Amino acid sequence: MAANRIMENTIQITEWLCKFQERLTALFGERLKFFGLQGSYGRGEQTATSDIDVVVIVDKLDFADLKAYRTLLDSMEHSELICGFVAGEEELLNWEKSDLLQLYMDTHPIMGTLEGLQTLFSAEDVRKAVLTGACNLYHASSHNFLHARNAAMLVELYKSARFTVRMKHYMEHGEYLSSMAFLAGKVSDEDRSILEKAQTISATDDKETFEDNSRMLIEWSGKLIRNIK
């Protein structure tokens, strides 16, 4: 693990993205419509273990394209860290709007633009994004507490909860804050507790801590579901 952390710390993301864009362009040519970065690298909040979340949009995408793209991924340095979203333009434009909103708001463009998507979203899409996020968290954290009892899963659920907090703030105040650290200074005490817990929760927490953390997330998401307007 120590060796992996040292390797990950050596990533020069700007240089890496340039190489990735060169290979994308060589693969898709003029078919490549958009390339962007999201996640912790996109927010400038990456750590030694962060994934590299890339967004790739081409004119049309079939399975042969996916196979070729997978070969490209395997050729890249730090390929084990690459994840993200890939789609054709038509699929993107017909994507569920409350889900697409997160992609649009959280993606830093490297090549091309997603600005054309802005007109697709309504206030109801924002509300639905918050409600869907809360419902998913409530169901998954309850299921995990009752059945899986997996501390590592709870860690991931708290990471996901950060994005629901962010979308809730956007719904209430019309302000989308990409930085989680900055967001923490803008939200309510209850919402801030979720952001802070996402920073400190561990997969090695004991049984009592797991129960307390599960309760906190279940109660928070449940309250959000009941109160969302």
MOKATA-V892840 format. One record per residue. N is the residue number from 1. PHI is phi as a letter, one per 30 degrees, with the letter a starting at -180 (NA if undefined). PSI is psi in radians with two decimals (* if undefined). Layout:
# MOKATA-V892840
N:PHI:PSI ; N:PHI:PSI
This chain:
# MOKATA-V892840
1:NA:-0.71 ; 2:d:-0.71 ; 3:d:-0.70 ; 4:d:-0.73 ; 5:d:-0.70 ; 6:d:-0.76 ; 7:d:-0.82 ; 8:d:-0.55 ; 9:d:-0.32 ; 10:d:-0.07 ; 11:d:2.17 ; 12:c:1.71 ; 13:d:-0.62 ; 14:d:-0.79 ; 15:d:-0.72 ; 16:d:-0.75 ; 17:d:-0.64 ; 18:d:-0.77 ; 19:d:-0.72 ; 20:d:-0.73 ; 21:d:-0.69 ; 22:e:-0.75 ; 23:d:-0.60 ; 24:d:-0.78 ; 25:d:-0.70 ; 26:d:-0.60 ; 27:d:-0.86 ; 28:c:-0.32 ; 29:h:-2.36 ; 30:d:-0.16 ; 31:d:-0.36 ; 32:d:2.02 ; 33:c:-0.47 ; 34:a:2.48 ; 35:b:2.22 ; 36:b:3.08 ; 37:b:2.35 ; 38:b:-2.91 ; 39:i:-2.79 ; 40:d:-0.61 ; 41:d:-0.67 ; 42:d:-0.56 ; 43:d:-0.17 ; 44:i:0.43 ; 45:c:0.46 ; 46:d:2.66 ; 47:b:-3.08 ; 48:d:-0.40 ; 49:c:0.22 ; 50:d:2.50 ; 51:d:2.84 ; 52:c:1.81 ; 53:c:1.88 ; 54:c:2.62 ; 55:c:2.18 ; 56:b:2.15 ; 57:b:2.24 ; 58:c:2.99 ; 59:d:-0.90 ; 60:b:2.58 ; 61:b:2.10 ; 62:c:-3.13 ; 63:d:-0.57 ; 64:d:-0.66 ; 65:d:-0.71 ; 66:d:-0.69 ; 67:d:-0.75 ; 68:d:-0.68 ; 69:d:-0.67 ; 70:d:-0.69 ; 71:d:-0.70 ; 72:d:-0.80 ; 73:e:-0.76 ; 74:d:-0.41 ; 75:d:-0.21 ; 76:d:2.54 ; 77:d:2.45 ; 78:i:0.59 ; 79:e:-0.49 ; 80:d:-0.23 ; 81:c:-0.16 ; 82:d:2.31 ; 83:b:-2.93 ; 84:k:-2.68 ; 85:b:2.32 ; 86:b:2.40 ; 87:a:2.92 ; 88:d:2.84 ; 89:d:-0.73 ; 90:d:-0.72 ; 91:d:-0.73 ; 92:d:-0.80 ; 93:d:-0.40 ; 94:c:0.17 ; 95:d:2.64 ; 96:e:2.11 ; 97:d:-0.67 ; 98:d:-0.45 ; 99:d:-0.70 ; 100:d:-0.52 ; 101:e:-0.75 ; 102:d:-0.74 ; 103:d:-0.80 ; 104:d:-0.80 ; 105:d:-0.47 ; 106:c:0.06 ; 107:c:2.20 ; 108:c:2.06 ; 109:d:2.40 ; 110:c:-0.76 ; 111:b:2.24 ; 112:i:-2.98 ; 113:b:2.68 ; 114:c:0.19 ; 115:e:-0.48 ; 116:d:-0.30 ; 117:d:-0.33 ; 118:e:-0.65 ; 119:d:-0.16 ; 120:d:-0.34 ; 121:c:2.45 ; 122:c:2.98 ; 123:d:-0.57 ; 124:d:-0.60 ; 125:d:-0.68 ; 126:d:-0.83 ; 127:e:-0.74 ; 128:d:-0.63 ; 129:d:-0.72 ; 130:d:-0.82 ; 131:d:-0.76 ; 132:d:-0.74 ; 133:d:-0.77 ; 134:d:-0.74 ; 135:d:-0.76 ; 136:d:-0.73 ; 137:d:-0.76 ; 138:d:-0.84 ; 139:d:-0.85 ; 140:d:-0.71 ; 141:d:-0.61 ; 142:d:-0.80 ; 143:d:-0.74 ; 144:d:-0.72 ; 145:d:-0.71 ; 146:d:-0.68 ; 147:c:-1.13 ; 148:d:-0.71 ; 149:h:0.80 ; 150:c:1.97 ; 151:d:-0.60 ; 152:d:-0.65 ; 153:d:-0.68 ; 154:d:-0.65 ; 155:e:-0.81 ; 156:d:-0.63 ; 157:d:-0.68 ; 158:d:-0.62 ; 159:d:-0.75 ; 160:d:-0.61 ; 161:d:-0.49 ; 162:e:-0.67 ; 163:d:-0.54 ; 164:d:-0.68 ; 165:e:-0.77 ; 166:d:-0.76 ; 167:d:-0.58 ; 168:d:-0.76 ; 169:d:-0.70 ; 170:d:-0.73 ; 171:d:-0.73 ; 172:d:-0.54 ; 173:b:-0.08 ; 174:i:0.37 ; 175:b:2.02 ; 176:c:2.02 ; 177:c:1.98 ; 178:d:-0.60 ; 179:d:2.12 ; 180:d:-0.61 ; 181:d:-0.75 ; 182:d:-0.67 ; 183:e:-0.69 ; 184:e:-0.48 ; 185:d:-0.03 ; 186:c:-0.30 ; 187:c:3.06 ; 188:d:2.91 ; 189:e:-0.71 ; 190:d:-0.79 ; 191:d:-0.66 ; 192:d:-0.61 ; 193:d:-0.57 ; 194:d:-0.76 ; 195:d:-0.74 ; 196:d:-0.69 ; 197:d:-0.62 ; 198:d:-0.45 ; 199:d:-0.43 ; 200:c:-0.33 ; 201:d:2.56 ; 202:b:2.58 ; 203:d:-0.17 ; 204:c:0.16 ; 205:d:2.59 ; 206:d:3.07 ; 207:d:-0.73 ; 208:d:-0.73 ; 209:d:-0.70 ; 210:e:-0.76 ; 211:d:-0.77 ; 212:d:-0.75 ; 213:d:-0.63 ; 214:d:-0.80 ; 215:e:-0.78 ; 216:e:-0.78 ; 217:d:-0.69 ; 218:d:-0.80 ; 219:d:-0.70 ; 220:d:-0.84 ; 221:d:-0.63 ; 222:d:-0.75 ; 223:d:-0.70 ; 224:d:-0.73 ; 225:d:-0.76 ; 226:d:-0.58 ; 227:c:-0.21 ; 228:d:2.39 ; 229:c:*
